[in-house]
Amino acid sequence: MLEPQADRVRTLGEWEESWKKDNIGFHMDHVNPMLANNIDKVVNGRKGVRFFFPLCGKAVDMKWLADRGHSVVGVEICEKAVRQFFEENNMTYSEEAAGGVPGAKVFKNSEKSISLYQCDLYNFSSSVEGQFGAIWDRGSLVAINPQDREKYAALMISLMAKDCRYLVDNLLYNPTLYKGPPFFVPDEQLHSLFGHCCNIELLQSADALTDRTKKWGLDYLTEKVHLLTPKS
């Protein structure tokens, strides 16, 4: 079932063009229910958890977590998205060159609880910000080019601290009907990418077919959220 999308490539320039044209149907203007419903299992009783957001866009989830006493580091290729996040949430922020990431900038709110790196995700590493106690992967694994998934998984695993709790959102549909993105990521591939070093637990599954996604030609769309934790 992976074959219809196996060679699909969307360039960074195409993603930036989507932001420039405000073609961002993937953005939610409210906290993602999958995160809100499962936050206790992600935090797991910890205070001040450091969250990593791959391909963060301007997700309001980042402010929601910061308001709950956690800190956030995000990576996003599009500078417009990063600036809009701070501006739309009425946050003052600073901008500087990002040490350790050539050509990148980092934007931080005045409280320093949110740091957003404007760069190619694959130029980011644990040498920049260390490892994280949590990862919220909504719209990232399903957005990267399918041929890059092993490289992506290796990066995410390298960013996981020993107590990390990684919440990942994936989508199931018939990939012969829609070319993506978001791309089809079956449970079997999630296990092949992460199962060698992580325990994988299904937390929630929901029907995600809407009027918008029906226009993609889909006859079903299932959203699943799994919790990944490092094997001891």
C-alpha positions as a Python dict, from the first residue, in 0.01 Angstrom:
ca = {
    (1, 'M'): (0, 0, 0),
    (2, 'L'): (300, 235, 31),
    (3, 'E'): (383, 220, -340),
    (4, 'P'): (141, 490, -469),
    (5, 'Q'): (324, 756, -262),
    (6, 'A'): (672, 605, -236),
    (7, 'D'): (831, 849, -480),
    (8, 'R'): (633, 1158, -385),
    (9, 'V'): (855, 1459, -314),
    (10, 'R'): (748, 1797, -187),
    (11, 'T'): (1031, 2049, -172),
    (12, 'L'): (1098, 2299, 105),
    (13, 'G'): (1025, 2572, -149),
    (14, 'E'): (680, 2428, -209),
    (15, 'W'): (607, 2428, 164),
    (16, 'E'): (721, 2790, 189),
    (17, 'E'): (500, 2880, -107),
    (18, 'S'): (201, 2728, 73),
    (19, 'W'): (264, 2958, 367),
    (20, 'K'): (311, 3262, 145),
    (21, 'K'): (-26, 3193, -19),
    (22, 'D'): (-191, 3107, 314),
    (23, 'N'): (-268, 2764, 174),
    (24, 'I'): (-242, 2611, 521),
    (25, 'G'): (-550, 2397, 568),
    (26, 'F'): (-343, 2178, 801),
    (27, 'H'): (-318, 2459, 1058),
    (28, 'M'): (-560, 2445, 1352),
    (29, 'D'): (-661, 2763, 1531),
    (30, 'H'): (-735, 2569, 1850),
    (31, 'V'): (-544, 2318, 2061),
    (32, 'N'): (-530, 1981, 1892),
    (33, 'P'): (-777, 1746, 2063),
    (34, 'M'): (-537, 1453, 2033),
    (35, 'L'): (-284, 1646, 2243),
    (36, 'A'): (-540, 1781, 2491),
    (37, 'N'): (-698, 1437, 2541),
    (38, 'N'): (-366, 1265, 2606),
    (39, 'I'): (-154, 1533, 2772),
    (40, 'D'): (-154, 1359, 3112),
    (41, 'K'): (0, 1047, 2961),
    (42, 'V'): (266, 1256, 2786),
    (43, 'V'): (357, 1466, 3089),
    (44, 'N'): (330, 1161, 3317),
    (45, 'G'): (336, 1363, 3638),
    (46, 'R'): (645, 1565, 3544),
    (47, 'K'): (680, 1941, 3584),
    (48, 'G'): (846, 2175, 3334),
    (49, 'V'): (879, 1921, 3054),
    (50, 'R'): (1082, 2024, 2748),
    (51, 'F'): (877, 1957, 2434),
    (52, 'F'): (1010, 1928, 2081),
    (53, 'F'): (785, 2023, 1789),
    (54, 'P'): (913, 1906, 1448),
    (55, 'L'): (774, 2112, 1158),
    (56, 'C'): (591, 2329, 1412),
    (57, 'G'): (429, 2583, 1183),
    (58, 'K'): (244, 2828, 1407),
    (59, 'A'): (70, 2562, 1618),
    (60, 'V'): (-121, 2714, 1909),
    (61, 'D'): (-36, 2396, 2100),
    (62, 'M'): (304, 2552, 2173),
    (63, 'K'): (157, 2844, 2368),
    (64, 'W'): (-88, 2610, 2542),
    (65, 'L'): (201, 2399, 2673),
    (66, 'A'): (407, 2703, 2773),
    (67, 'D'): (108, 2840, 2964),
    (68, 'R'): (100, 2508, 3155),
    (69, 'G'): (461, 2556, 3270),
    (70, 'H'): (642, 2357, 3004),
    (71, 'S'): (899, 2479, 2750),
    (72, 'V'): (898, 2429, 2375),
    (73, 'V'): (1161, 2406, 2102),
    (74, 'G'): (1025, 2396, 1748),
    (75, 'V'): (1170, 2374, 1400),
    (76, 'E'): (1003, 2530, 1096),
    (77, 'I'): (1136, 2612, 749),
    (78, 'C'): (906, 2910, 688),
    (79, 'E'): (995, 3235, 862),
    (80, 'K'): (645, 3372, 801),
    (81, 'A'): (496, 3092, 1010),
    (82, 'V'): (736, 3156, 1297),
    (83, 'R'): (671, 3530, 1304),
    (84, 'Q'): (296, 3477, 1279),
    (85, 'F'): (304, 3243, 1578),
    (86, 'F'): (446, 3512, 1806),
    (87, 'E'): (248, 3797, 1658),
    (88, 'E'): (-89, 3618, 1659),
    (89, 'N'): (-34, 3517, 2021),
    (90, 'N'): (67, 3874, 2120),
    (91, 'M'): (414, 3768, 2231),
    (92, 'T'): (720, 3988, 2222),
    (93, 'Y'): (1014, 3799, 2076),
    (94, 'S'): (1379, 3827, 1985),
    (95, 'E'): (1560, 3703, 1678),
    (96, 'E'): (1922, 3592, 1646),
    (97, 'A'): (2150, 3366, 1447),
    (98, 'A'): (2123, 3007, 1564),
    (99, 'G'): (2448, 2869, 1691),
    (100, 'G'): (2527, 2526, 1557),
    (101, 'V'): (2280, 2547, 1268),
    (102, 'P'): (2439, 2715, 962),
    (103, 'G'): (2224, 2989, 813),
    (104, 'A'): (1945, 2940, 1065),
    (105, 'K'): (1771, 3187, 1292),
    (106, 'V'): (1616, 3124, 1631),
    (107, 'F'): (1319, 3322, 1759),
    (108, 'K'): (1242, 3330, 2132),
    (109, 'N'): (963, 3480, 2338),
    (110, 'S'): (1062, 3718, 2617),
    (111, 'E'): (1013, 3446, 2882),
    (112, 'K'): (1249, 3217, 2686),
    (113, 'S'): (995, 2935, 2722),
    (114, 'I'): (948, 2900, 2344),
    (115, 'S'): (1240, 2881, 2099),
    (116, 'L'): (1161, 2834, 1730),
    (117, 'Y'): (1439, 2752, 1484),
    (118, 'Q'): (1383, 2862, 1126),
    (119, 'C'): (1579, 2602, 932),
    (120, 'D'): (1569, 2269, 751),
    (121, 'L'): (1466, 2007, 1007),
    (122, 'Y'): (1753, 1780, 905),
    (123, 'N'): (2005, 2052, 995),
    (124, 'F'): (1883, 2036, 1355),
    (125, 'S'): (2033, 1788, 1604),
    (126, 'S'): (2073, 1713, 1973),
    (127, 'S'): (2395, 1917, 1968),
    (128, 'V'): (2182, 2231, 1930),
    (129, 'E'): (1932, 2194, 2217),
    (130, 'G'): (2009, 1859, 2379),
    (131, 'Q'): (1743, 1592, 2419),
    (132, 'F'): (1378, 1630, 2511),
    (133, 'G'): (1136, 1492, 2764),
    (134, 'A'): (850, 1495, 2513),
    (135, 'I'): (785, 1524, 2141),
    (136, 'W'): (452, 1623, 1985),
    (137, 'D'): (449, 1509, 1625),
    (138, 'R'): (130, 1631, 1466),
    (139, 'G'): (154, 1684, 1093),
    (140, 'S'): (528, 1615, 1072),
    (141, 'L'): (574, 1243, 1011),
    (142, 'V'): (281, 1263, 769),
    (143, 'A'): (432, 1566, 592),
    (144, 'I'): (790, 1459, 525),
    (145, 'N'): (867, 1290, 195),
    (146, 'P'): (803, 914, 229),
    (147, 'Q'): (1156, 831, 113),
    (148, 'D'): (1298, 1029, 408),
    (149, 'R'): (1117, 842, 686),
    (150, 'E'): (1413, 636, 805),
    (151, 'K'): (1631, 949, 825),
    (152, 'Y'): (1349, 1128, 1006),
    (153, 'A'): (1298, 847, 1257),
    (154, 'A'): (1671, 838, 1332),
    (155, 'L'): (1664, 1212, 1407),
    (156, 'M'): (1360, 1184, 1636),
    (157, 'I'): (1514, 891, 1824),
    (158, 'S'): (1836, 1090, 1872),
    (159, 'L'): (1634, 1374, 2029),
    (160, 'M'): (1460, 1149, 2284),
    (161, 'A'): (1584, 1163, 2642),
    (162, 'K'): (1565, 842, 2846),
    (163, 'D'): (1232, 953, 2994),
    (164, 'C'): (1096, 1094, 2667),
    (165, 'R'): (733, 1040, 2580),
    (166, 'Y'): (676, 1088, 2208),
    (167, 'L'): (318, 1145, 2092),
    (168, 'V'): (287, 1083, 1720),
    (169, 'D'): (-18, 1138, 1502),
    (170, 'N'): (-59, 931, 1185),
    (171, 'L'): (-326, 903, 916),
    (172, 'L'): (-473, 597, 749),
    (173, 'Y'): (-655, 617, 416),
    (174, 'N'): (-645, 463, 69),
    (175, 'P'): (-326, 611, -87),
    (176, 'T'): (-440, 521, -438),
    (177, 'L'): (-711, 787, -403),
    (178, 'Y'): (-496, 1080, -284),
    (179, 'K'): (-131, 1159, -348),
    (180, 'G'): (-70, 1360, -28),
    (181, 'P'): (50, 1536, 173),
    (182, 'P'): (-51, 1454, 438),
    (183, 'F'): (87, 1115, 350),
    (184, 'F'): (-43, 771, 444),
    (185, 'V'): (160, 620, 731),
    (186, 'P'): (39, 269, 824),
    (187, 'D'): (83, 131, 1173),
    (188, 'E'): (319, -134, 1034),
    (189, 'Q'): (563, 132, 919),
    (190, 'L'): (546, 313, 1251),
    (191, 'H'): (654, -13, 1414),
    (192, 'S'): (930, -75, 1158),
    (193, 'L'): (1069, 277, 1206),
    (194, 'F'): (1056, 293, 1585),
    (195, 'G'): (975, -51, 1724),
    (196, 'H'): (1339, -162, 1758),
    (197, 'C'): (1403, 94, 2032),
    (198, 'C'): (1062, 217, 2145),
    (199, 'N'): (752, 73, 2306),
    (200, 'I'): (452, 178, 2096),
    (201, 'E'): (107, 216, 2251),
    (202, 'L'): (-209, 320, 2066),
    (203, 'L'): (-383, 587, 2276),
    (204, 'Q'): (-664, 704, 2052),
    (205, 'S'): (-821, 646, 1713),
    (206, 'A'): (-1083, 868, 1550),
    (207, 'D'): (-1272, 915, 1226),
    (208, 'A'): (-1113, 1222, 1066),
    (209, 'L'): (-1314, 1238, 743),
    (210, 'T'): (-1449, 1592, 697),
    (211, 'D'): (-1603, 1789, 413),
    (212, 'R'): (-1252, 1920, 338),
    (213, 'T'): (-1088, 1578, 325),
    (214, 'K'): (-1375, 1429, 125),
    (215, 'K'): (-1272, 1672, -149),
    (216, 'W'): (-940, 1485, -168),
    (217, 'G'): (-1141, 1192, -302),
    (218, 'L'): (-1114, 985, 14),
    (219, 'D'): (-1380, 740, 127),
    (220, 'Y'): (-1235, 705, 479),
    (221, 'L'): (-972, 878, 692),
    (222, 'T'): (-864, 748, 1031),
    (223, 'E'): (-646, 952, 1265),
    (224, 'K'): (-444, 760, 1522),
    (225, 'V'): (-223, 881, 1801),
    (226, 'H'): (44, 655, 1949),
    (227, 'L'): (271, 702, 2250),
    (228, 'L'): (634, 602, 2197),
    (229, 'T'): (863, 549, 2495),
    (230, 'P'): (1226, 431, 2489),
    (231, 'K'): (1282, 66, 2570),
    (232, 'S'): (1493, 30, 2884),
}
